[in-house]
Amino acid sequence: MAMLNHFNYNNIPTYEQIKNEIRKRAANGFFTNHTILPLISMDKSLPVDSIFENLPNEEFAIKKFQRAFDTPRRIP
């Protein structure tokens, strides 16, 4: 709170407001953590045919997602 005061932030949120904001955004964080992050952090050696145009083929999509989610993560 000292930093907010130091930079003349006038609308300092209450603890309850912060908790409500986190609660409102929890679903987005869960979705991102369990769907987008594994896709963007997958091993870059996977074939380049993993593009969205190929995903309507259900069998192809299932295999690609399984492989993407089973590869080691590349998070620095």
VMD Tcl script that builds the backbone (N, CA, C; Angstrom):
set m [mol new atoms 228]
animate dup $m
set s [atomselect $m all]
$s set {name element resname resid chain x y z} {
  {N N MET 1 A 0.818 -1.178 0.000}
  {CA C MET 1 A 0.000 0.000 0.000}
  {C C MET 1 A 0.871 1.254 0.000}
  {N N ALA 2 A 2.033 1.142 0.568}
  {CA C ALA 2 A 2.941 2.278 0.602}
  {C C ALA 2 A 3.313 2.713 -0.810}
  {N N MET 3 A 3.498 1.746 -1.718}
  {CA C MET 3 A 3.856 2.089 -3.100}
  {C C MET 3 A 2.708 2.813 -3.795}
  {N N LEU 4 A 1.480 2.366 -3.561}
  {CA C LEU 4 A 0.338 3.049 -4.162}
  {C C LEU 4 A 0.252 4.487 -3.674}
  {N N ASN 5 A 0.464 4.680 -2.402}
  {CA C ASN 5 A 0.470 6.043 -1.849}
  {C C ASN 5 A 1.629 6.855 -2.415}
  {N N HIS 6 A 2.781 6.228 -2.534}
  {CA C HIS 6 A 3.972 6.915 -3.038}
  {C C HIS 6 A 3.742 7.463 -4.452}
  {N N PHE 7 A 3.030 6.702 -5.282}
  {CA C PHE 7 A 2.773 7.130 -6.656}
  {C C PHE 7 A 1.439 7.847 -6.802}
  {N N ASN 8 A 0.896 8.306 -5.671}
  {CA C ASN 8 A -0.339 9.104 -5.649}
  {C C ASN 8 A -1.520 8.404 -6.321}
  {N N TYR 9 A -1.631 7.111 -6.070}
  {CA C TYR 9 A -2.767 6.348 -6.584}
  {C C TYR 9 A -3.938 6.626 -5.647}
  {N N ASN 10 A -4.983 7.250 -6.164}
  {CA C ASN 10 A -6.078 7.718 -5.320}
  {C C ASN 10 A -7.116 6.650 -4.984}
  {N N ASN 11 A -7.337 5.730 -5.868}
  {CA C ASN 11 A -8.392 4.739 -5.675}
  {C C ASN 11 A -7.800 3.409 -5.206}
  {N N ILE 12 A -7.300 3.365 -4.020}
  {CA C ILE 12 A -6.689 2.152 -3.486}
  {C C ILE 12 A -7.793 1.139 -3.181}
  {N N PRO 13 A -7.723 -0.041 -3.805}
  {CA C PRO 13 A -8.786 -1.031 -3.590}
  {C C PRO 13 A -8.707 -1.641 -2.197}
  {N N THR 14 A -9.858 -2.059 -1.715}
  {CA C THR 14 A -9.900 -2.749 -0.429}
  {C C THR 14 A -9.501 -4.204 -0.642}
  {N N TYR 15 A -9.240 -4.881 0.445}
  {CA C TYR 15 A -8.900 -6.301 0.385}
  {C C TYR 15 A -10.043 -7.088 -0.251}
  {N N GLU 16 A -11.275 -6.760 0.091}
  {CA C GLU 16 A -12.450 -7.440 -0.473}
  {C C GLU 16 A -12.552 -7.199 -1.978}
  {N N GLN 17 A -12.272 -5.994 -2.426}
  {CA C GLN 17 A -12.312 -5.698 -3.864}
  {C C GLN 17 A -11.263 -6.515 -4.612}
  {N N ILE 18 A -10.089 -6.654 -4.035}
  {CA C ILE 18 A -9.029 -7.448 -4.667}
  {C C ILE 18 A -9.446 -8.914 -4.742}
  {N N LYS 19 A -10.005 -9.443 -3.649}
  {CA C LYS 19 A -10.468 -10.834 -3.646}
  {C C LYS 19 A -11.558 -11.055 -4.688}
  {N N ASN 20 A -12.494 -10.109 -4.805}
  {CA C ASN 20 A -13.563 -10.233 -5.807}
  {C C ASN 20 A -13.007 -10.205 -7.228}
  {N N GLU 21 A -12.037 -9.353 -7.457}
  {CA C GLU 21 A -11.419 -9.259 -8.788}
  {C C GLU 21 A -10.705 -10.559 -9.139}
  {N N ILE 22 A -9.995 -11.139 -8.199}
  {CA C ILE 22 A -9.311 -12.417 -8.431}
  {C C ILE 22 A -10.330 -13.512 -8.699}
  {N N ARG 23 A -11.404 -13.531 -7.924}
  {CA C ARG 23 A -12.453 -14.535 -8.102}
  {C C ARG 23 A -13.090 -14.412 -9.491}
  {N N LYS 24 A -13.324 -13.178 -9.960}
  {CA C LYS 24 A -13.934 -12.964 -11.280}
  {C C LYS 24 A -13.024 -13.464 -12.400}
  {N N ARG 25 A -11.732 -13.396 -12.197}
  {CA C ARG 25 A -10.782 -13.767 -13.252}
  {C C ARG 25 A -10.241 -15.188 -13.123}
  {N N ALA 26 A -10.682 -15.926 -12.143}
  {CA C ALA 26 A -10.159 -17.271 -11.891}
  {C C ALA 26 A -10.424 -18.220 -13.056}
  {N N ALA 27 A -11.607 -18.161 -13.640}
  {CA C ALA 27 A -11.937 -19.057 -14.747}
  {C C ALA 27 A -11.023 -18.798 -15.944}
  {N N ASN 28 A -10.735 -17.534 -16.211}
  {CA C ASN 28 A -9.837 -17.198 -17.316}
  {C C ASN 28 A -8.435 -17.747 -17.061}
  {N N GLY 29 A -7.961 -17.619 -15.849}
  {CA C GLY 29 A -6.638 -18.142 -15.507}
  {C C GLY 29 A -6.586 -19.651 -15.614}
  {N N PHE 30 A -7.642 -20.320 -15.163}
  {CA C PHE 30 A -7.705 -21.778 -15.252}
  {C C PHE 30 A -7.679 -22.216 -16.711}
  {N N PHE 31 A -8.515 -21.569 -17.539}
  {CA C PHE 31 A -8.571 -21.897 -18.958}
  {C C PHE 31 A -7.212 -21.698 -19.617}
  {N N THR 32 A -6.586 -20.567 -19.363}
  {CA C THR 32 A -5.290 -20.274 -19.955}
  {C C THR 32 A -4.236 -21.274 -19.513}
  {N N ASN 33 A -4.219 -21.596 -18.240}
  {CA C ASN 33 A -3.225 -22.508 -17.690}
  {C C ASN 33 A -3.370 -23.923 -18.235}
  {N N HIS 34 A -4.580 -24.346 -18.515}
  {CA C HIS 34 A -4.810 -25.730 -18.919}
  {C C HIS 34 A -5.023 -25.934 -20.413}
  {N N THR 35 A -5.136 -24.871 -21.193}
  {CA C THR 35 A -5.312 -25.042 -22.638}
  {C C THR 35 A -4.267 -24.286 -23.451}
  {N N ILE 36 A -4.151 -23.013 -23.225}
  {CA C ILE 36 A -3.261 -22.199 -24.057}
  {C C ILE 36 A -1.799 -22.407 -23.689}
  {N N LEU 37 A -1.476 -22.381 -22.415}
  {CA C LEU 37 A -0.077 -22.527 -21.999}
  {C C LEU 37 A 0.559 -23.817 -22.510}
  {N N PRO 38 A -0.100 -24.980 -22.399}
  {CA C PRO 38 A 0.531 -26.188 -22.938}
  {C C PRO 38 A 0.777 -26.117 -24.444}
  {N N LEU 39 A -0.097 -25.435 -25.170}
  {CA C LEU 39 A 0.085 -25.339 -26.617}
  {C C LEU 39 A 1.233 -24.411 -26.996}
  {N N ILE 40 A 1.375 -23.299 -26.289}
  {CA C ILE 40 A 2.442 -22.374 -26.662}
  {C C ILE 40 A 3.786 -22.767 -26.081}
  {N N SER 41 A 3.776 -23.673 -25.111}
  {CA C SER 41 A 5.045 -24.080 -24.513}
  {C C SER 41 A 5.472 -25.483 -24.931}
  {N N MET 42 A 4.776 -26.051 -25.930}
  {CA C MET 42 A 5.123 -27.410 -26.345}
  {C C MET 42 A 6.447 -27.422 -27.101}
  {N N ASP 43 A 7.025 -28.572 -27.175}
  {CA C ASP 43 A 8.305 -28.765 -27.845}
  {C C ASP 43 A 8.200 -28.306 -29.293}
  {N N LYS 44 A 9.103 -27.463 -29.707}
  {CA C LYS 44 A 9.069 -26.892 -31.060}
  {C C LYS 44 A 9.424 -27.904 -32.150}
  {N N SER 45 A 9.841 -29.102 -31.746}
  {CA C SER 45 A 10.187 -30.102 -32.756}
  {C C SER 45 A 8.964 -30.857 -33.272}
  {N N LEU 46 A 7.789 -30.574 -32.713}
  {CA C LEU 46 A 6.579 -31.217 -33.235}
  {C C LEU 46 A 6.365 -30.765 -34.678}
  {N N PRO 47 A 5.757 -31.597 -35.483}
  {CA C PRO 47 A 5.567 -31.240 -36.898}
  {C C PRO 47 A 4.806 -29.932 -37.075}
  {N N VAL 48 A 5.106 -29.258 -38.163}
  {CA C VAL 48 A 4.470 -27.971 -38.438}
  {C C VAL 48 A 3.048 -28.124 -38.967}
  {N N ASP 49 A 2.554 -29.342 -39.146}
  {CA C ASP 49 A 1.182 -29.518 -39.609}
  {C C ASP 49 A 0.174 -29.285 -38.487}
  {N N SER 50 A 0.654 -28.876 -37.330}
  {CA C SER 50 A -0.227 -28.599 -36.193}
  {C C SER 50 A -0.800 -27.190 -36.319}
  {N N ILE 51 A -1.576 -26.974 -37.338}
  {CA C ILE 51 A -2.192 -25.667 -37.546}
  {C C ILE 51 A -3.703 -25.809 -37.388}
  {N N PHE 52 A -4.361 -24.706 -37.117}
  {CA C PHE 52 A -5.789 -24.751 -36.835}
  {C C PHE 52 A -6.623 -25.259 -38.007}
  {N N GLU 53 A -6.170 -25.077 -39.228}
  {CA C GLU 53 A -6.925 -25.550 -40.389}
  {C C GLU 53 A -7.055 -27.074 -40.395}
  {N N ASN 54 A -6.135 -27.762 -39.765}
  {CA C ASN 54 A -6.171 -29.229 -39.724}
  {C C ASN 54 A -7.002 -29.772 -38.564}
  {N N LEU 55 A -7.396 -28.916 -37.641}
  {CA C LEU 55 A -8.084 -29.396 -36.443}
  {C C LEU 55 A -9.512 -29.886 -36.669}
  {N N PRO 56 A -10.242 -29.478 -37.720}
  {CA C PRO 56 A -11.576 -30.050 -37.922}
  {C C PRO 56 A -11.558 -31.570 -38.119}
  {N N ASN 57 A -10.455 -32.133 -38.567}
  {CA C ASN 57 A -10.320 -33.582 -38.672}
  {C C ASN 57 A -10.164 -34.099 -37.244}
  {N N GLU 58 A -11.219 -34.712 -36.703}
  {CA C GLU 58 A -11.257 -35.076 -35.283}
  {C C GLU 58 A -10.125 -36.019 -34.878}
  {N N GLU 59 A -9.863 -37.029 -35.687}
  {CA C GLU 59 A -8.800 -37.983 -35.348}
  {C C GLU 59 A -7.440 -37.291 -35.311}
  {N N PHE 60 A -7.186 -36.448 -36.310}
  {CA C PHE 60 A -5.938 -35.686 -36.367}
  {C C PHE 60 A -5.811 -34.783 -35.135}
  {N N ALA 61 A -6.896 -34.076 -34.806}
  {CA C ALA 61 A -6.867 -33.146 -33.677}
  {C C ALA 61 A -6.594 -33.870 -32.362}
  {N N ILE 62 A -7.228 -34.997 -32.158}
  {CA C ILE 62 A -7.026 -35.748 -30.913}
  {C C ILE 62 A -5.572 -36.178 -30.780}
  {N N LYS 63 A -5.002 -36.697 -31.863}
  {CA C LYS 63 A -3.599 -37.123 -31.818}
  {C C LYS 63 A -2.670 -35.943 -31.547}
  {N N LYS 64 A -2.920 -34.814 -32.188}
  {CA C LYS 64 A -2.057 -33.645 -32.010}
  {C C LYS 64 A -2.139 -33.098 -30.592}
  {N N PHE 65 A -3.352 -33.003 -30.061}
  {CA C PHE 65 A -3.493 -32.491 -28.701}
  {C C PHE 65 A -2.870 -33.440 -27.690}
  {N N GLN 66 A -3.041 -34.738 -27.893}
  {CA C GLN 66 A -2.401 -35.688 -26.980}
  {C C GLN 66 A -0.891 -35.535 -27.025}
  {N N ARG 67 A -0.346 -35.413 -28.207}
  {CA C ARG 67 A 1.105 -35.267 -28.337}
  {C C ARG 67 A 1.584 -33.935 -27.761}
  {N N ALA 68 A 0.819 -32.882 -28.008}
  {CA C ALA 68 A 1.195 -31.554 -27.494}
  {C C ALA 68 A 1.186 -31.530 -25.974}
  {N N PHE 69 A 0.201 -32.161 -25.374}
  {CA C PHE 69 A 0.092 -32.127 -23.921}
  {C C PHE 69 A 1.018 -33.128 -23.252}
  {N N ASP 70 A 1.556 -34.081 -23.999}
  {CA C ASP 70 A 2.458 -35.075 -23.426}
  {C C ASP 70 A 3.931 -34.706 -23.553}
  {N N THR 71 A 4.249 -33.655 -24.311}
  {CA C THR 71 A 5.648 -33.289 -24.508}
  {C C THR 71 A 6.148 -32.443 -23.340}
  {N N PRO 72 A 7.452 -32.454 -23.112}
  {CA C PRO 72 A 8.021 -31.625 -22.035}
  {C C PRO 72 A 7.767 -30.148 -22.305}
  {N N ARG 73 A 7.561 -29.382 -21.260}
  {CA C ARG 73 A 7.301 -27.950 -21.376}
  {C C ARG 73 A 8.583 -27.192 -21.610}
  {N N ARG 74 A 8.489 -26.094 -22.326}
  {CA C ARG 74 A 9.643 -25.241 -22.607}
  {C C ARG 74 A 9.431 -23.878 -21.963}
  {N N ILE 75 A 9.316 -23.864 -20.665}
  {CA C ILE 75 A 9.110 -22.591 -19.957}
  {C C ILE 75 A 10.428 -22.204 -19.285}
  {N N PRO 76 A 10.923 -21.031 -19.640}
  {CA C PRO 76 A 12.212 -20.608 -19.060}
  {C C PRO 76 A 12.145 -20.413 -17.564}
}
mol reanalyze $m
mol bondsrecalc $m
mol representation Tube
mol addrep $m
